[in-house]
Amino acid sequence: MDDLPLQKPYRTPGRAAASNPDVRFDILRAEAVDDGWEREDELPVLRTEVTDEMARSVISKNTSPDLSFDRSINPYRGCEHGCIYCYARPSHAFLGLSPGLDFETKLIARPNAAAQLRKELSNPRYAPKMIALGTNTDPYQPIEKTRKIMREVLEVLRDFNHPVAIVTKGTLIERDIDILTPMAAKGLVRVGISITTLDCATARAMEPRVPMPAARLRTIRRLTDAGIPVRVMVSPVVPALTDHELEAILAAAKEAGAVAASSIMLRLPREVAGLFRDWLAEHYPDRAARVMGRVRELHGGKDYDPDFGKRMVGQGEWAAMMQQRFKLATKRLGLDRSLPPLRIDLFAKPAAPGDQLALF
C-alpha cells in the first residue's frame, strides 16, 4: 500500500506549534499511524481547555545570576499566546503535558493565587523584595479577560504597597491602569512590553494570539501617559529573521513613550528547538538553514547553550555586533538608562476588618 499522509485529529488555526512532542518524563511513547481509513468529515478546531489548580504557594524563588529578581508569581501555567519561541514551553512537561500544542491549549489557572499571596505576604517573617510577574507565562494572556486572576494579584500587591515588575505582550494590561497608576506614583511598579517584530505577517505566524505590534505600541503610549514607566523589550531577537528591525523597534517604542530598553537573543531550550525548526520549515523554508546556522553560531555550535552569562546574549562576533548596535541605538534614542529601583520601604500589612486602628 502506498504511504498516505497522516490525518491530524484537529485543525489548528491560530496556533504556532504544529505538533505535540512526547513528554520527556513519560515512559511510554505514542505514535500516530495511518490505518488507511480516510476521513471525509471536517476536522474539529483545537480549542483551549482551562483546568483550575489550587496553589499551595505562589511566590517562586530563583537564584539565577542572569535575572534581576529573585522571586516571581505566575497566575497561569501554559500560555494561549502560543509564541513558537517561548522558552517556558518545556515547563509544561512537569505537568505531564507536551511543550507543543498542549502548552498553547491546555492551560492551568490558579484561582486562589491572590488569597494565597495575601497569606504569604502576611507572614511576619516575610521580607519584601520586588516580585516579577510574566516571567514564565504571560499574565495578560486571553483567558485573563474573564478569569481576572492577575488583577486580583495586583490588588493584593497594592494593598501591601509591595513593589512589582510586570512583563507582558498583552494589551489587556490597560484594564488595570486604575491600580497601576497610584502604585507607580509611589515608586512601586514598572512594566516591560515585549515587541519582537513590527511586521504583522511575521508577528501573526510567530506569535499567533498576541496583539499586533501597533497595538502594543499604543499600550506603551497609554501606560506612559498614565504615569507608568515602560521599558521596551526587543526580545527575542531572531537572527536572519527579525534582527534587522532592532533599531526600528527601539525608535517606534521611544516615539510611543518608552523610557528604557532591553534585548535578549533567541534561546531554544529542550523541546523548543525542534518546535522552532519545524515552524521555520513551514513558514520560512527559504531561510530556515540560515536562521538555524546563525542560532548555532550564537550558542557555540549548538541549538542552545544554557550556561549562565551566555544564554541570553549569545557569543561570537555576530552577538558582539548586535550588542554594539543595541548600545548605539539606545544611546541615540535616550533609552540607555536603568530604571530606578522600586521602593520596599512602604511595605506594610494592611489593617484587617476588626483591627484596632493606631492612634498615632
Rosetta silent file (secondary structure, phi, psi, omega in degrees, C-alpha in Angstrom):
SEQUENCE: MDDLPLQKPYRTPGRAAASNPDVRFDILRAEAVDDGWEREDELPVLRTEVTDEMARSVISKNTSPDLSFDRSINPYRGCEHGCIYCYARPSHAFLGLSPGLDFETKLIARPNAAAQLRKELSNPRYAPKMIALGTNTDPYQPIEKTRKIMREVLEVLRDFNHPVAIVTKGTLIERDIDILTPMAAKGLVRVGISITTLDCATARAMEPRVPMPAARLRTIRRLTDAGIPVRVMVSPVVPALTDHELEAILAAAKEAGAVAASSIMLRLPREVAGLFRDWLAEHYPDRAARVMGRVRELHGGKDYDPDFGKRMVGQGEWAAMMQQRFKLATKRLGLDRSLPPLRIDLFAKPAAPGDQLALF
SCORE:     score description
SCORE:     0.000 S_00000001
   1 L     0.000  137.317  177.351    0.000    0.000    0.000 S_00000001
   2 L   -66.480  145.863  176.660    1.284    3.484   -0.814 S_00000001
   3 L   -67.313  133.847  178.884    2.131    5.633    2.180 S_00000001
   4 L  -111.067  150.631  177.356   -0.638    8.106    2.934 S_00000001
   5 L   -65.727  139.845  179.390   -0.280   11.379    4.866 S_00000001
   6 L   -67.228  140.909  178.049   -1.236   11.034    8.498 S_00000001
   7 L   -85.959  126.789  174.462   -4.534   12.591    9.456 S_00000001
   8 L   -76.139  145.340 -179.418   -4.313   15.165   12.238 S_00000001
   9 L   -74.047  -17.248 -177.851   -7.036   14.832   14.894 S_00000001
  10 L  -140.037  158.970  163.756   -7.694   18.599   14.860 S_00000001
  11 E   -89.941  143.501 -173.264   -7.415   21.679   12.724 S_00000001
  12 L  -126.292   54.121  175.163   -5.074   24.166   14.381 S_00000001
  13 L   -67.228  144.740  179.076   -5.696   27.683   13.062 S_00000001
  14 L    74.191   16.390  176.868   -4.160   30.382   15.225 S_00000001
  15 L  -119.039  142.998 -178.155   -1.628   28.000   16.761 S_00000001
  16 L   -87.262  -44.568  179.743    2.139   28.241   16.304 S_00000001
  17 L   -70.577  146.640 -179.638    3.185   24.700   17.209 S_00000001
  18 L  -103.612   -5.196 -174.320    2.397   22.049   14.626 S_00000001
  19 L  -157.000  176.981  174.874    2.621   19.020   16.917 S_00000001
  20 L  -118.320   93.356  176.664    2.793   17.667   20.449 S_00000001
  21 L   -58.046  151.207  178.275    6.295   16.324   21.172 S_00000001
  22 L   -57.832  148.557  175.185    6.389   13.460   23.676 S_00000001
  23 L   -76.573  124.390 -170.031    6.615   14.403   27.332 S_00000001
  24 L   -66.572  -16.395  179.958   10.211   13.653   28.298 S_00000001
  25 L   -90.192  -10.208 -178.181    9.248   12.180   31.683 S_00000001
  26 L   -76.087  140.340  175.985    6.832    9.616   30.222 S_00000001
  27 L   -77.798  -40.062 -178.409    7.980    6.006   29.957 S_00000001
  28 L   -90.205  151.890  178.179    5.533    5.207   27.156 S_00000001
  29 L  -124.380  142.017  177.804    5.509    6.884   23.761 S_00000001
  30 L  -108.963  140.325  179.426    2.581    7.344   21.384 S_00000001
  31 L  -134.054  127.950  179.812    2.969    7.324   17.614 S_00000001
  32 L   -75.271  134.435 -179.957    0.272    8.219   15.081 S_00000001
  33 L  -130.285  132.691  177.920   -0.258    5.582   12.392 S_00000001
  34 L   -75.496  120.164 -179.132   -2.410    5.869    9.285 S_00000001
  35 L   -91.086    5.444  177.196   -4.900    2.975    9.340 S_00000001
  36 L    90.053   -7.571  178.941   -5.935    3.521    5.728 S_00000001
  37 L   -92.697  119.007  179.834   -9.320    4.974    6.538 S_00000001
  38 L   -85.100  139.382  177.195   -9.730    8.439    5.076 S_00000001
  39 L   -91.199  128.526  178.644  -11.788   10.987    6.979 S_00000001
  40 L  -101.172  -19.869  179.460  -14.345   12.810    4.900 S_00000001
  41 L   -78.805  156.112 -179.321  -15.854   14.886    7.699 S_00000001
  42 L   -73.495  133.316 -178.916  -14.329   18.234    8.599 S_00000001
  43 L   -69.675  145.012  177.995  -11.901   18.029   11.483 S_00000001
  44 L   -72.218  154.378  176.614  -12.805   19.959   14.650 S_00000001
  45 E   -78.800  138.565  178.141  -10.815   23.043   15.625 S_00000001
  46 L   -71.576  115.245 -176.910   -8.441   22.571   18.547 S_00000001
  47 L   -98.824  159.502  176.911   -9.943   24.600   21.381 S_00000001
  48 L   -79.102  133.194  175.206   -8.381   25.951   24.562 S_00000001
  49 E  -114.606  137.949 -179.897   -9.044   23.977   27.742 S_00000001
  50 E  -122.991  127.627  177.016   -8.568   25.510   31.194 S_00000001
  51 E  -115.688  139.879  178.498   -8.134   23.493   34.400 S_00000001
  52 E   -87.173  142.854  175.857   -8.070   25.016   37.882 S_00000001
  53 L  -130.670  125.876  178.016   -5.225   24.338   40.300 S_00000001
  54 L   -85.526  109.713 -174.486   -5.397   25.362   43.948 S_00000001
  55 L   -73.761  134.078  174.750   -1.950   26.772   44.673 S_00000001
  56 L   -88.226  -20.657  171.988   -0.277   25.839   47.953 S_00000001
  57 L  -154.376  152.488 -176.885    2.255   28.634   47.410 S_00000001
  58 L  -122.864  -21.506 -179.818    2.506   31.323   44.752 S_00000001
  59 L   -88.523  113.117  178.320    5.838   33.081   45.244 S_00000001
  60 E   -95.093  140.728 -179.964    8.538   31.182   43.340 S_00000001
  61 E  -107.974  149.640  173.829   12.211   31.804   44.145 S_00000001
  62 L  -141.483  158.751  178.838   15.218   31.644   41.826 S_00000001
  63 L  -123.166   21.996 -176.234   18.970   32.128   42.210 S_00000001
  64 L   -68.366  128.898  176.726   19.856   32.760   38.553 S_00000001
  65 L   -72.862  -11.376  179.252   22.671   35.307   38.086 S_00000001
  66 L   -82.200  -11.579 -173.268   21.116   36.201   34.702 S_00000001
  67 L  -109.776  149.009 -177.925   17.968   37.618   36.318 S_00000001
  68 L   -93.197    8.045 -179.212   17.425   40.896   38.135 S_00000001
  69 L  -138.035  157.628  179.860   14.836   39.436   40.528 S_00000001
  70 L  -116.599    1.329 -179.882   14.765   36.514   42.943 S_00000001
  71 E  -147.531  149.336 -177.283   11.001   35.949   43.189 S_00000001
  72 E  -152.838  166.114  177.050    8.065   35.767   40.825 S_00000001
  73 E  -132.606  137.499  175.792    4.392   34.825   40.541 S_00000001
  74 L  -124.371  104.819  179.638    2.672   33.002   37.688 S_00000001
  75 L   -65.404  -22.574 -177.888   -1.149   33.172   37.787 S_00000001
  76 E  -133.210  153.110  169.257   -1.310   30.674   34.894 S_00000001
  77 E  -112.305  137.341 -170.264    0.620   27.679   33.586 S_00000001
  78 L    81.302  161.939 -176.743    0.776   27.411   29.811 S_00000001
  79 L  -149.586  121.093 -178.029    0.080   30.382   27.562 S_00000001
  80 L   -70.554  -15.304  174.723   -2.555   30.841   24.899 S_00000001
  81 L   -56.766  -35.670  171.969   -0.426   33.467   23.165 S_00000001
  82 L    68.852   28.620  179.291    1.378   30.468   21.677 S_00000001
  83 L   -59.871  126.730 -173.514    4.677   32.131   20.761 S_00000001
  84 L   -65.572  -27.132 -176.555    6.663   29.453   18.947 S_00000001
  85 L   -90.175    2.509 -168.946    9.956   30.567   20.512 S_00000001
  86 L   -59.726  121.248 -179.271    8.705   30.633   24.117 S_00000001
  87 L   -68.889  -14.342 -178.279   11.419   29.379   26.464 S_00000001
  88 L   -83.339   -9.177 -177.185    8.722   28.412   29.010 S_00000001
  89 H   -52.585  -44.822 -178.107    7.287   25.633   26.849 S_00000001
  90 H   -59.700  -21.159 -179.581    9.421   22.876   28.460 S_00000001
  91 H   -65.467  -20.757  179.560    7.891   23.672   31.872 S_00000001
  92 H   -68.008  -24.079  179.665    4.633   22.056   30.701 S_00000001
  93 H   -63.092  -29.240  179.299    6.361   18.667   30.752 S_00000001
  94 H   -68.258  -15.082  177.005    6.445   18.836   34.565 S_00000001
  95 H   -97.051    3.879 -176.007    2.633   18.745   34.430 S_00000001
  96 L    78.133   18.904 -178.900    2.634   15.648   32.214 S_00000001
  97 L  -117.770  157.380 -177.064    1.695   17.794   29.202 S_00000001
  98 L   -79.109  144.026  174.439    3.515   18.405   25.941 S_00000001
  99 L   -69.779   -7.509 -179.162    5.504   21.614   25.345 S_00000001
 100 L   -83.253 -119.414 -177.808    3.899   21.747   21.878 S_00000001
 101 H   -61.876  -31.489  177.717    0.195   22.289   21.268 S_00000001
 102 H   -57.385  -40.731 -178.549   -0.625   21.342   24.874 S_00000001
 103 H   -59.009  -33.899 -177.423    1.309   24.394   26.089 S_00000001
 104 H   -87.800  -22.120 -168.715   -0.947   26.642   23.982 S_00000001
 105 H  -121.879  -19.852  179.018   -4.262   24.854   24.536 S_00000001
 106 E  -113.003   91.537 -172.046   -4.215   23.054   27.902 S_00000001
 107 E   -99.446  153.293  176.623   -3.874   25.833   30.418 S_00000001
 108 E  -117.894  121.978  176.338   -3.806   25.774   34.207 S_00000001
 109 E  -102.862  148.570 -177.559   -5.400   28.653   36.130 S_00000001
 110 L  -119.142   80.496 -170.986   -4.676   29.316   39.804 S_00000001
 111 L   -65.052  -20.286  179.426   -7.881   30.944   41.113 S_00000001
 112 L   -96.948   14.798 -175.565   -6.698   31.150   44.722 S_00000001
 113 H   -57.805  -43.875 -177.314   -3.438   32.907   43.794 S_00000001
 114 H   -66.410  -43.623  179.822   -4.463   36.243   45.322 S_00000001
 115 H   -64.110  -40.806  178.946   -5.698   34.706   48.574 S_00000001
 116 H   -67.850  -37.338  177.614   -2.534   32.628   48.901 S_00000001
 117 H   -63.139  -43.373  178.857   -0.380   35.677   48.139 S_00000001
 118 H   -58.899  -39.627  179.178   -2.114   37.662   50.862 S_00000001
 119 H   -65.130  -44.061 -177.490   -1.342   34.843   53.278 S_00000001
 120 H   -68.965  -38.352  178.888    2.336   34.687   52.296 S_00000001
 121 H   -71.228  -22.498 -179.273    2.824   38.462   52.488 S_00000001
 122 L   -82.605   -8.917  178.226    1.179   38.482   55.922 S_00000001
 123 L   -62.647  125.424 -178.303    3.769   36.106   57.338 S_00000001
 124 L   -56.688  -23.811 -178.995    5.735   38.080   59.971 S_00000001
 125 L   -87.639   -3.560 -177.765    8.980   36.617   58.587 S_00000001
 126 L   -71.165  130.040  176.679    8.337   37.812   55.041 S_00000001
 127 L  -109.973  121.203 -174.469   10.932   40.353   53.811 S_00000001
 128 L   -69.086  142.367  174.263    9.748   42.446   50.853 S_00000001
 129 L  -157.427  155.126 -175.456   11.642   42.478   47.592 S_00000001
 130 L   -53.035  131.723  173.789   10.464   43.155   44.044 S_00000001
 131 E  -101.194  133.934  178.208    8.123   40.482   42.680 S_00000001
 132 E  -100.330  136.636  177.442    8.204   39.813   38.932 S_00000001
 133 E  -122.198  131.406 -179.416    5.044   38.898   37.020 S_00000001
 134 L    97.946   18.707 -176.652    5.131   37.479   33.483 S_00000001
 135 L   -83.406  -23.448 -179.732    8.479   35.745   33.741 S_00000001
 136 L  -113.688  -56.550  173.615    7.273   32.292   32.660 S_00000001
 137 L  -129.007  157.693 -171.431    3.879   32.753   31.017 S_00000001
 138 L   -74.712  121.623  179.584    2.040   35.973   30.193 S_00000001
 139 L   -69.837  -14.622  178.607   -0.308   37.104   32.995 S_00000001
 140 L  -109.693   33.102  172.829   -2.327   39.065   30.414 S_00000001
 141 L   -69.229  166.588 -170.284   -2.952   36.182   28.029 S_00000001
 142 L   -51.427  -37.446 -175.386   -6.532   35.979   26.625 S_00000001
 143 L   -69.294  -15.662  177.599   -8.113   33.965   29.467 S_00000001
 144 H   -63.642  -24.866 -178.688   -7.229   36.727   31.947 S_00000001
 145 H   -58.483  -37.320 -179.850  -10.051   38.783   30.424 S_00000001
 146 H  -101.182  -32.582 -176.741  -12.619   36.546   32.100 S_00000001
 147 H   -79.326  -35.310  174.113  -10.631   34.942   34.937 S_00000001
 148 L    59.152   28.534  178.928   -9.147   38.199   36.312 S_00000001
 149 H   -70.670  -39.636  178.486   -6.589   36.378   38.476 S_00000001
 150 H   -61.172  -42.351  179.934   -3.832   38.826   37.555 S_00000001
 151 H   -63.075  -40.858  178.944   -5.991   41.763   38.585 S_00000001
 152 H   -63.412  -38.928  177.105   -6.714   40.121   41.950 S_00000001
 153 H   -63.104  -43.791  178.404   -2.982   39.584   42.493 S_00000001
 154 H   -61.737  -37.203  179.372   -2.303   43.241   41.704 S_00000001
 155 H   -62.740  -38.296  177.554   -4.957   44.305   44.202 S_00000001
 156 H   -66.989  -46.221  179.531   -3.155   42.376   46.933 S_00000001
 157 H   -60.575  -39.606  176.363    0.222   43.870   45.996 S_00000001
 158 H   -61.440  -45.162 -177.219   -1.363   47.340   46.025 S_00000001
 159 H   -62.334  -31.392 -179.160   -2.878   46.752   49.469 S_00000001
 160 L   -93.588   -0.080 -173.336    0.546   45.790   50.864 S_00000001
 161 L    52.652   49.520 -176.404    2.434   48.553   48.998 S_00000001
 162 L  -100.074  132.593 -179.724    4.580   45.786   47.518 S_00000001
 163 L   -69.639  143.285 -177.427    6.909   46.526   44.561 S_00000001
 164 E  -146.526  139.869  173.042    6.178   44.669   41.316 S_00000001
 165 E  -117.359  130.392 -175.027    7.660   44.462   37.816 S_00000001
 166 E  -115.882  134.557  173.962    5.378   43.230   35.029 S_00000001
 167 E  -119.779  130.372 -178.147    6.388   41.773   31.671 S_00000001
 168 E  -157.768  158.914  166.109    3.718   41.254   29.011 S_00000001
 169 L  -108.835   -3.146 -171.393    2.793   41.266   25.349 S_00000001
 170 L   -90.512  131.626  177.480   -0.878   41.706   26.215 S_00000001
 171 H   -74.509  -10.159  178.942   -2.746   44.946   25.744 S_00000001
 172 H   -61.927  -16.524  177.935   -5.183   43.837   28.460 S_00000001
 173 H   -58.328  -25.011  178.837   -2.820   45.454   30.951 S_00000001
 174 H   -60.487  -28.240  177.843   -4.566   48.736   30.082 S_00000001
 175 H   -58.146  -30.771 -172.487   -7.586   47.472   32.047 S_00000001
 176 H  -100.272   17.489  177.543   -5.518   47.704   35.241 S_00000001
 177 H   -58.484  -32.556 -179.083   -4.258   51.262   34.808 S_00000001
 178 H   -63.530  -27.085  175.857   -6.506   52.271   37.704 S_00000001
 179 H   -88.121  -41.481 -172.384   -4.387   50.074   40.001 S_00000001
 180 H   -71.928  -36.133 -177.363   -1.005   50.646   38.356 S_00000001
 181 H   -62.174  -50.001  176.624   -1.029   54.447   38.219 S_00000001
 182 H   -61.914  -34.673  177.394   -1.286   55.020   42.001 S_00000001
 183 H   -66.404  -40.367  178.925    1.350   52.328   42.543 S_00000001
 184 H   -63.816  -37.277  179.657    3.648   53.997   40.020 S_00000001
 185 H   -62.656  -25.282  178.065    3.223   57.321   41.800 S_00000001
 186 L   -92.726   -1.952 -177.783    4.642   55.644   44.917 S_00000001
 187 L    77.492   34.361 -174.160    7.542   54.073   43.010 S_00000001
 188 L  -110.040   -3.318 -174.071    6.105   50.570   43.313 S_00000001
 189 E  -147.732  147.485  167.168    5.688   49.407   39.716 S_00000001
 190 E  -146.497  157.911 -172.847    7.301   49.254   36.308 S_00000001
 191 E  -128.830  140.185  170.785    6.255   47.482   33.114 S_00000001
 192 E  -114.270  124.885  177.438    8.113   45.796   30.269 S_00000001
 193 E  -107.116  123.850 -176.300    6.324   45.475   26.923 S_00000001
 194 E   -91.706  127.915  175.413    7.819   42.891   24.559 S_00000001
 195 L  -130.424  117.265 -175.693    7.958   43.632   20.822 S_00000001
 196 L   -93.273  -33.449 -177.034    9.665   41.056   18.620 S_00000001
 197 L  -154.983  157.199  173.038    8.876   42.479   15.184 S_00000001
 198 L  -100.204   -5.586 -177.888    6.959   45.337   13.566 S_00000001
 199 L   -85.002  121.145 -174.639    5.933   43.158   10.626 S_00000001
 200 H   -64.821  -39.834 -178.656    2.319   41.992   11.026 S_00000001
 201 H   -65.414  -43.699  178.625    2.706   38.835    8.930 S_00000001
 202 H   -65.041  -42.916  179.580    5.757   37.675   10.871 S_00000001
 203 H   -61.862  -44.320 -177.709    4.103   38.506   14.183 S_00000001
 204 H   -64.907  -36.754  178.979    0.927   36.614   13.329 S_00000001
 205 H   -73.482  -39.411 -172.162    2.879   33.496   12.318 S_00000001
 206 H   -87.158  -32.160 -177.205    5.330   33.610   15.230 S_00000001
 207 L  -132.380   70.940 -162.907    3.014   34.898   17.989 S_00000001
 208 L   -61.165  -28.319 -177.147   -0.444   33.841   16.754 S_00000001
 209 L  -118.911   24.681  175.903   -2.616   35.090   19.617 S_00000001
 210 L   -96.366  142.417  174.614   -0.614   38.112   20.701 S_00000001
 211 L   -55.151  148.338 -177.499   -1.924   41.629   19.926 S_00000001
 212 L   -60.772  155.644 -178.528   -0.373   43.138   16.820 S_00000001
 213 H   -53.382  -41.033 -179.914    2.807   45.239   17.196 S_00000001
 214 H   -62.398  -35.826  178.902    0.934   48.501   16.570 S_00000001
 215 H   -67.609  -37.464  178.572   -1.471   47.652   19.386 S_00000001
 216 H   -68.357  -34.894  175.396    1.428   47.043   21.770 S_00000001
 217 H   -65.188  -38.282  176.312    2.929   50.409   20.826 S_00000001
 218 H   -64.741  -35.067  177.590   -0.415   52.038   21.653 S_00000001
 219 H   -65.121  -40.565  175.439   -0.333   50.274   25.017 S_00000001
 220 H   -57.018  -45.768  179.932    3.098   51.763   25.723 S_00000001
 221 H   -61.164  -45.395 -176.850    1.663   55.198   24.990 S_00000001
 222 H   -68.058  -36.035  177.661   -1.389   54.693   27.228 S_00000001
 223 H   -69.371  -45.010 -179.013    0.671   53.375   30.119 S_00000001
 224 H   -68.032  -36.190  175.959    3.243   56.164   29.949 S_00000001
 225 H   -63.070  -25.944  178.935    0.517   58.777   29.628 S_00000001
 226 L   -89.369    6.205  176.080   -0.891   57.334   32.855 S_00000001
 227 L    85.421   18.607 -178.512    2.459   57.841   34.612 S_00000001
 228 L  -103.336  119.183 -178.413    3.600   54.200   34.483 S_00000001
 229 L   -68.240  130.626 -176.654    7.267   53.732   33.457 S_00000001
 230 E  -123.008  132.162  173.097    7.594   51.338   30.486 S_00000001
 231 E  -106.549  129.554  174.540   10.654   49.527   29.189 S_00000001
 232 E   -83.786  135.051 -179.754   10.505   48.147   25.660 S_00000001
 233 E  -113.148  107.598  177.203   11.876   44.620   25.407 S_00000001
 234 E   -86.097   84.431 -173.989   13.200   43.726   21.951 S_00000001
 235 E  -157.398  142.659   -6.468   13.105   40.039   22.612 S_00000001
 236 E   -80.929  152.303  170.399   13.763   37.592   21.415 S_00000001
 237 E   -81.404  118.376 -178.824   15.920   38.813   18.554 S_00000001
 238 L   -97.540  110.956 -176.222   15.604   36.102   15.887 S_00000001
 239 L   -61.389  140.014  178.598   18.758   36.073   13.742 S_00000001
 240 L    65.084   13.083  176.193   18.244   36.346    9.975 S_00000001
 241 L  -134.468  -49.169 -179.854   14.542   36.964   10.552 S_00000001
 242 L  -123.557   -4.920 -174.163   13.933   39.946   12.860 S_00000001
 243 H   -61.288  -28.205 -178.511   17.429   41.216   13.749 S_00000001
 244 H   -69.832  -12.255 -177.129   17.301   43.871   11.019 S_00000001
 245 H   -92.555   -1.120 -173.154   14.381   45.526   12.873 S_00000001
 246 H   -49.455  -55.315 -176.898   16.280   46.249   16.090 S_00000001
 247 H   -65.980  -37.731 -178.790   16.705   49.987   15.540 S_00000001
 248 H   -66.173  -40.090  178.279   13.219   50.422   14.069 S_00000001
 249 H   -65.140  -45.007  178.648   11.555   48.749   17.058 S_00000001
 250 H   -60.505  -42.450 -179.604   13.527   50.877   19.504 S_00000001
 251 H   -65.585  -42.504  179.829   12.645   54.057   17.614 S_00000001
 252 H   -64.781  -39.713  179.553    8.933   53.174   17.453 S_00000001
 253 H   -68.017  -39.612  176.296    8.874   52.379   21.169 S_00000001
 254 H   -60.556  -45.042  178.381   10.647   55.640   22.008 S_00000001
 255 H   -60.465  -32.649 -179.329    8.068   57.533   19.955 S_00000001
 256 H   -80.192  -11.389  176.064    5.338   55.705   21.895 S_00000001
 257 L   117.243    0.713  178.174    6.816   56.821   25.227 S_00000001
 258 L   -58.875  144.659 -176.625    9.124   54.034   26.387 S_00000001
 259 L  -112.361   -6.844  179.179   11.796   55.307   28.787 S_00000001
 260 E  -155.437  171.653 -176.708   14.218   52.354   28.744 S_00000001
 261 E  -150.018  155.774  172.667   15.017   49.273   26.669 S_00000001
 262 E  -147.142  166.678 -178.216   16.424   45.758   26.868 S_00000001
 263 E  -151.595  140.225  179.320   17.108   42.988   24.389 S_00000001
 264 E  -133.352  136.972  177.910   17.511   39.202   24.578 S_00000001
 265 E   -74.526  154.783  176.404   18.716   36.802   21.909 S_00000001
 266 L   -57.945  132.645  173.720   16.622   33.843   20.784 S_00000001
 267 L  -132.313  139.220 -170.493   17.115   30.808   23.002 S_00000001
 268 L  -126.263   72.255 -177.897   15.713   27.368   22.252 S_00000001
 269 L   -72.173  144.798  172.497   15.873   25.119   25.340 S_00000001
 270 L    46.179 -121.806 -173.552   14.914   21.449   25.161 S_00000001
 271 H   -67.048  -18.052 -177.288   11.787   20.801   23.057 S_00000001
 272 H   -62.152  -33.657 -178.224   11.599   24.402   21.844 S_00000001
 273 H   -60.386  -48.823 -179.679   14.432   23.780   19.372 S_00000001
 274 H   -66.085  -40.745  178.238   12.551   21.064   17.481 S_00000001
 275 H   -62.546  -41.341 -178.855    9.286   23.001   17.511 S_00000001
 276 H   -69.009  -39.658  177.634   11.056   26.098   16.196 S_00000001
 277 H   -62.148  -42.079  177.991   12.831   24.176   13.439 S_00000001
 278 H   -63.334  -40.412  179.739    9.509   22.690   12.292 S_00000001
 279 H   -64.170  -43.755  177.893    7.936   26.147   12.352 S_00000001
 280 H   -59.678  -44.509 -178.245   10.771   27.590   10.268 S_00000001
 281 H   -61.870  -32.578 -179.606   10.457   24.798    7.706 S_00000001
 282 H   -81.153  -43.331 -171.659    6.756   25.544    7.309 S_00000001
 283 H   -97.542  -29.777 -177.369    6.761   29.346    7.326 S_00000001
 284 L  -137.159   58.364 -177.417   10.249   30.331    6.130 S_00000001
 285 L   -61.415  -26.992 -177.467   11.721   27.381    4.204 S_00000001
 286 L   -71.208  -21.277 -177.823   13.862   29.725    2.094 S_00000001
 287 L  -127.037    9.295 -176.868   15.849   30.929    5.112 S_00000001
 288 H   -57.331  -46.066 -178.569   15.451   28.120    7.661 S_00000001
 289 H   -63.671  -39.474 -179.860   19.026   26.882    7.228 S_00000001
 290 H   -65.836  -43.529 -179.836   20.413   30.409    7.523 S_00000001
 291 H   -61.340  -50.108 -177.704   18.426   31.153   10.683 S_00000001
 292 H   -68.004  -32.217  175.565   19.482   27.952   12.427 S_00000001
 293 H   -61.469  -42.568  178.467   23.064   28.388   11.286 S_00000001
 294 H   -68.680  -38.613  177.956   23.172   31.792   12.965 S_00000001
 295 H   -58.695  -45.218 -178.954   21.448   30.405   16.080 S_00000001
 296 H   -68.257  -31.748  175.101   24.141   27.735   16.404 S_00000001
 297 H   -63.057  -38.217  179.676   26.829   30.350   15.900 S_00000001
 298 H   -68.383  -27.133 -172.413   25.360   32.226   18.863 S_00000001
 299 L  -118.680   38.531  172.601   25.357   29.132   21.058 S_00000001
 300 L    63.900   34.183  177.871   28.720   27.553   20.414 S_00000001
 301 L    89.992   -1.126 -179.563   27.617   25.262   17.595 S_00000001
 302 L  -113.421  163.854  175.093   24.502   24.004   19.399 S_00000001
 303 L   -63.532  -27.457 -177.722   20.825   24.916   19.151 S_00000001
 304 L  -159.380  138.012  174.695   21.106   26.217   22.716 S_00000001
 305 L  -117.971  112.296 -174.830   23.765   26.818   25.341 S_00000001
 306 L   -82.313    3.439 -176.131   22.237   27.019   28.847 S_00000001
 307 L   -61.691  135.595  175.402   25.357   28.440   30.526 S_00000001
 308 L   -59.177  144.062  179.164   24.720   31.483   32.693 S_00000001
 309 L    87.848  -16.758 -179.133   26.089   34.663   31.174 S_00000001
 310 L  -117.430  -33.481 -167.681   25.765   33.318   27.613 S_00000001
 311 L   -62.299  -29.835 -176.648   22.236   32.015   27.124 S_00000001
 312 L   -95.885  -17.460 -177.397   20.536   35.416   26.816 S_00000001
 313 L  -115.347  -19.166 -177.566   23.186   37.317   24.853 S_00000001
 314 L    79.688 -175.296  179.677   24.911   34.634   22.817 S_00000001
 315 L  -144.991  164.374  178.795   28.599   34.525   21.937 S_00000001
 316 L    97.791  179.680 -174.646   30.822   35.227   18.978 S_00000001
 317 H   -65.679  -40.209 -177.388   31.263   38.118   16.537 S_00000001
 318 H   -67.367  -39.888  177.072   27.630   38.372   15.480 S_00000001
 319 H   -61.907  -42.204  178.950   26.460   38.550   19.095 S_00000001
 320 H   -63.585  -39.183  178.762   29.020   41.275   19.780 S_00000001
 321 H   -64.289  -41.036  179.344   27.845   43.201   16.724 S_00000001
 322 H   -66.114  -38.265  177.544   24.213   43.032   17.889 S_00000001
 323 H   -63.853  -38.423  178.752   25.192   44.260   21.347 S_00000001
 324 H   -68.299  -41.631  176.736   27.020   47.182   19.773 S_00000001
 325 H   -59.902  -43.759  179.629   24.040   48.042   17.568 S_00000001
 326 H   -63.591  -43.604 -179.233   21.760   47.967   20.609 S_00000001
 327 H   -61.979  -45.474 -179.440   24.140   50.131   22.619 S_00000001
 328 H   -66.155  -42.842 -177.524   24.445   52.765   19.887 S_00000001
 329 H   -66.990  -43.853 -179.033   20.704   52.862   19.148 S_00000001
 330 H   -67.826  -34.585  177.002   19.629   53.147   22.771 S_00000001
 331 H   -65.846  -43.981 -179.709   22.178   55.883   23.419 S_00000001
 332 H   -63.159  -35.556 -176.336   21.000   57.848   20.385 S_00000001
 333 H   -91.230   -5.333 -178.217   17.350   57.494   21.454 S_00000001
 334 L    76.194   23.551  178.897   17.932   58.165   25.140 S_00000001
 335 L  -100.864    4.366 -177.193   16.842   54.657   26.106 S_00000001
 336 L   -87.112   64.335 -178.345   20.229   53.701   27.573 S_00000001
 337 L  -141.103  155.972  173.507   19.190   54.038   31.181 S_00000001
 338 L  -100.668  134.550  177.663   18.342   51.835   34.106 S_00000001
 339 L   -69.903  145.492 -178.553   15.039   52.436   35.797 S_00000001
 340 L   -62.482  150.445  178.668   15.362   53.391   39.468 S_00000001
 341 L   -61.440  145.749  178.001   14.896   50.569   41.981 S_00000001
 342 L   -75.771  151.191 -174.460   11.368   50.082   43.226 S_00000001
 343 L   -78.689  139.177  173.516   10.661   51.048   46.808 S_00000001
 344 L  -115.515   -9.140 -175.508   10.409   48.431   49.550 S_00000001
 345 L   -74.134  -12.790 -179.761   10.224   50.816   52.490 S_00000001
 346 L   -89.184   -7.629 -176.008    6.475   51.367   52.039 S_00000001
 347 L   -59.338  131.336  177.928    5.617   47.693   52.517 S_00000001
 348 L  -160.261  143.111  176.268    3.109   47.145   55.314 S_00000001
 349 L   -70.808  125.942 -179.431    0.417   44.636   56.148 S_00000001
 350 L   -69.377  152.665  178.120   -2.962   46.315   55.609 S_00000001
 351 L   -65.167  134.378  177.783   -5.374   46.547   58.504 S_00000001
 352 L   -90.612  156.544  177.502   -7.831   43.658   58.572 S_00000001
 353 L   -54.606  128.929  179.271  -11.532   44.124   59.401 S_00000001
 354 L    96.748  -14.110  177.782  -11.850   44.422   63.166 S_00000001
 355 L   -66.220  143.255  176.321   -8.250   45.520   63.751 S_00000001
 356 L   -77.001  128.294 -179.102   -7.872   48.408   66.185 S_00000001
 357 L   -71.938  143.326  177.456   -6.630   51.498   64.368 S_00000001
 358 L   -68.210  141.971 -179.721   -3.384   53.062   65.535 S_00000001
 359 L   -80.333  -28.504 -176.919   -3.842   56.356   67.378 S_00000001
 360 L  -128.888    0.000    0.000   -0.584   57.838   66.124 S_00000001
